[in-house]
Amino acid sequence: MVAGSRVLLSDKYEAYGVQYRRFGHVGRVRARKAVILCAGTVGSSKILMLSGMGPKHHLQSLKIPLIQDLPVGQNLQDHVTTGLDIVILNQTLPLNVANIASLSSALDYLFYGTGPWTSPGCEAVAVVHSDLSDPQTDPPDLQLMAIPSGASSDDGAHLYTTVGITDKVWQGYFATLSGQQVASFLPVLLHPKSKGEILLRDGDPNSLPLINPRYLTDQRDVDTLYRGILLIKKLINTPAMQSLGASLNPNIMPGCEQFLFDSEDYWKCYIRHLTLTAYHPVGTCKMGPKSDPSSVVDFDLRVHNSHHLYVIDASIMPSLPSGNINAAVVMIAEKGAEIVERYWAHKAMVCHQREVFLPTKVSLKVP
Ligand SMILES: Cc1cc2nc3c(=O)[nH]c(=O)nc-3n(C[C@H](O)[C@H](O)[C@H](O)COP(=O)(O)OP(=O)(O)OC[C@H]3O[C@@H](n4cnc5c(N)ncnc54)[C@H](O)[C@@H]3O)c2cc1C
């Protein structure tokens, strides 16, 4: 296991290698050309801050020698969603745990390409403008995912723990759905207004960073997700969903008992109690011009005021795309590789030209 700990910089700006830890030993690797950080939105910002590039007051408070005062770790944005098990159906769908785990389903898939194993899990995705009256929502503000199952579908074997549902919410909202066919309609907040931050716990590379996503701190995010719930209610009433006997899950979200079920206040409380990450964090090494005090890397993905130091991963996105982000991350990686390659090809050509042409020009001046 090799974990990069910090970037080695000469004269406080030129990256020439990385320090790493391997099986408890500290080592150094020299870079012949450039250092490229691609440790992700959490990892790259952590490495930069450990290297002395980050918010001045934060690094000073941890006694990390400051190399550059940059807003590393700030501008953290993430897609969040709600709506797990929000719909119950009075019919059994082919996609349930018993069916998926059965041998005949496996054989159906292997020999005929049919059956529950052909399901991608998420059966349909819609990208919507939830409020056309707001000119600021020019890009779509919600992605709606339709999933013919929910957290309760595995009776608490997996999702309950992996998504971090509390015991109180599990017992009060999900546990009683055991054996009931449910569906999840997940409105994903595409352009959250709430922004969080990543900080170092201390100067030890082995310490986990502090991640404060500050989800839903901006009320507009709750309002947008609420519009997603209204959309789900419309969908439930379509002939297609009615033919499956769809209705709202009548269980009251623990913590929201004081509100009338299905009222606006109830749903806004529900959203605050059951909102999950979609695992799309971005933005902690924001790309932008040097004149933008909230940016960390320039348009060639080089860390401001540094030399030969790049960040190429999801952390450079200034804001979230209107959809799942992996394709955008792949595009950033391709583009970043091209930028670095082009820079070194150009540099080699310039050096090469100097070697070839300079002596000729010099010799011309010789009397
Ligand atoms: C559970 C889950 C489900 C997802 N589902 C989808 C989806 O369906 N569709 C979609 O579009 N996106 C999805 N994503 C998001 C997508 O996977 C990420 O946005 C994308 O992988 C980010 O790429 P990255 O290169 O920035 O970082 P990563 O893919 O996280 O790569 C960073 C790498 O750096 C390594 N690393 C970190 N720190 C160090 C260190 N100090 N030294 C050495 N190595 C280090 C990590 O181990 C990791 O391998 C999902 C993410 C998760 C977690």
The ligand as an SDF file (V2000), in Angstrom:
LIG
                    3D

 53 58  0  0  0  0  0  0  0  0999 V2000
  -20.3560    4.2440   -4.1300 C   0  0  0  0  0  0  0  0  0  0  0  0
  -20.1590    5.1460   -5.3250 C   0  0  0  0  0  0  0  0  0  0  0  0
  -21.0030    5.0220   -6.4100 C   0  0  0  0  0  0  0  0  0  0  0  0
  -20.8400    5.8540   -7.5150 C   0  0  0  0  0  0  0  0  0  0  0  0
  -21.6730    5.6990   -8.5860 N   0  0  0  0  0  0  0  0  0  0  0  0
  -21.5120    6.4720   -9.6680 C   0  0  0  0  0  0  0  0  0  0  0  0
  -22.3410    6.3030  -10.8150 C   0  0  0  0  0  0  0  0  0  0  0  0
  -23.2100    5.4380  -10.8550 O   0  0  0  0  0  0  0  0  0  0  0  0
  -22.1410    7.1300  -11.8680 N   0  0  0  0  0  0  0  0  0  0  0  0
  -21.1960    8.1150  -11.8700 C   0  0  0  0  0  0  0  0  0  0  0  0
  -21.0850    8.8410  -12.8550 O   0  0  0  0  0  0  0  0  0  0  0  0
  -20.3990    8.2870  -10.7950 N   0  0  0  0  0  0  0  0  0  0  0  0
  -20.5240    7.4920   -9.7100 C   0  0  0  0  0  0  0  0  0  0  0  0
  -19.7160    7.6680   -8.6160 N   0  0  0  0  0  0  0  0  0  0  0  0
  -18.7640    8.7850   -8.6340 C   0  0  0  0  0  0  0  0  0  0  0  0
  -17.4630    8.4540   -9.3450 C   0  0  0  0  0  0  0  0  0  0  0  0
  -17.0290    7.1570   -9.0040 O   0  0  0  0  0  0  0  0  0  0  0  0
  -16.4110    9.4840   -8.9060 C   0  0  0  0  0  0  0  0  0  0  0  0
  -16.9090   10.7670   -9.1470 O   0  0  0  0  0  0  0  0  0  0  0  0
  -15.1090    9.3250   -9.6570 C   0  0  0  0  0  0  0  0  0  0  0  0
  -14.5710    8.0450   -9.4510 O   0  0  0  0  0  0  0  0  0  0  0  0
  -14.1220   10.3660   -9.1680 C   0  0  0  0  0  0  0  0  0  0  0  0
  -12.9010   10.1480   -9.8220 O   0  0  0  0  0  0  0  0  0  0  0  0
  -11.5610   10.7380   -9.2550 P   0  0  0  0  0  0  0  0  0  0  0  0
  -10.4970   10.3150  -10.1950 O   0  0  0  0  0  0  0  0  0  0  0  0
  -11.7230   12.1800   -8.9800 O   0  0  0  0  0  0  0  0  0  0  0  0
  -11.3460   10.0500   -7.8270 O   0  0  0  0  0  0  0  0  0  0  0  0
  -11.3150    8.5180   -7.4250 P   0  0  0  0  0  0  0  0  0  0  0  0
  -11.9970    7.6730   -8.4330 O   0  0  0  0  0  0  0  0  0  0  0  0
  -11.8050    8.4820   -6.0110 O   0  0  0  0  0  0  0  0  0  0  0  0
   -9.7640    8.1540   -7.4840 O   0  0  0  0  0  0  0  0  0  0  0  0
   -8.8540    8.6120   -6.5280 C   0  0  0  0  0  0  0  0  0  0  0  0
   -7.8450    7.5110   -6.2660 C   0  0  0  0  0  0  0  0  0  0  0  0
   -6.7750    8.0280   -5.4920 O   0  0  0  0  0  0  0  0  0  0  0  0
   -6.4700    7.1300   -4.4550 C   0  0  0  0  0  0  0  0  0  0  0  0
   -5.8850    7.9100   -3.3610 N   0  0  0  0  0  0  0  0  0  0  0  0
   -6.5030    8.7610   -2.5090 C   0  0  0  0  0  0  0  0  0  0  0  0
   -5.6240    9.3090   -1.6630 N   0  0  0  0  0  0  0  0  0  0  0  0
   -4.4030    8.8100   -1.9980 C   0  0  0  0  0  0  0  0  0  0  0  0
   -3.0860    9.0030   -1.4830 C   0  0  0  0  0  0  0  0  0  0  0  0
   -2.8430    9.8220   -0.4670 N   0  0  0  0  0  0  0  0  0  0  0  0
   -2.0770    8.3240   -2.0670 N   0  0  0  0  0  0  0  0  0  0  0  0
   -2.2990    7.4860   -3.1100 C   0  0  0  0  0  0  0  0  0  0  0  0
   -3.5350    7.2640   -3.6400 N   0  0  0  0  0  0  0  0  0  0  0  0
   -4.5580    7.9220   -3.0800 C   0  0  0  0  0  0  0  0  0  0  0  0
   -7.7880    6.4840   -4.1010 C   0  0  0  0  0  0  0  0  0  0  0  0
   -7.5690    5.2550   -3.4720 O   0  0  0  0  0  0  0  0  0  0  0  0
   -8.4270    6.3450   -5.4790 C   0  0  0  0  0  0  0  0  0  0  0  0
   -8.0310    5.1570   -6.0950 O   0  0  0  0  0  0  0  0  0  0  0  0
  -19.8310    6.8350   -7.5160 C   0  0  0  0  0  0  0  0  0  0  0  0
  -18.9690    6.9460   -6.4170 C   0  0  0  0  0  0  0  0  0  0  0  0
  -19.1200    6.1030   -5.3420 C   0  0  0  0  0  0  0  0  0  0  0  0
  -18.1680    6.2280   -4.1690 C   0  0  0  0  0  0  0  0  0  0  0  0
  1  2  1  0
  2  3  1  0
  2 52  2  0
  3  4  2  0
  4  5  1  0
  4 50  1  0
  5  6  2  0
  6  7  1  0
  6 13  1  0
  7  8  2  0
  7  9  1  0
  9 10  1  0
 10 11  2  0
 10 12  1  0
 12 13  2  0
 13 14  1  0
 14 15  1  0
 14 50  1  0
 15 16  1  0
 16 17  1  0
 16 18  1  0
 18 19  1  0
 18 20  1  0
 20 21  1  0
 20 22  1  0
 22 23  1  0
 23 24  1  0
 24 25  2  0
 24 26  1  0
 24 27  1  0
 27 28  1  0
 28 29  2  0
 28 30  1  0
 28 31  1  0
 31 32  1  0
 32 33  1  0
 33 34  1  0
 33 48  1  0
 34 35  1  0
 35 36  1  0
 35 46  1  0
 36 37  1  0
 36 45  1  0
 37 38  2  0
 38 39  1  0
 39 40  1  0
 39 45  2  0
 40 41  1  0
 40 42  2  0
 42 43  1  0
 43 44  2  0
 44 45  1  0
 46 47  1  0
 46 48  1  0
 48 49  1  0
 50 51  2  0
 51 52  1  0
 52 53  1  0
M  END
$$$$
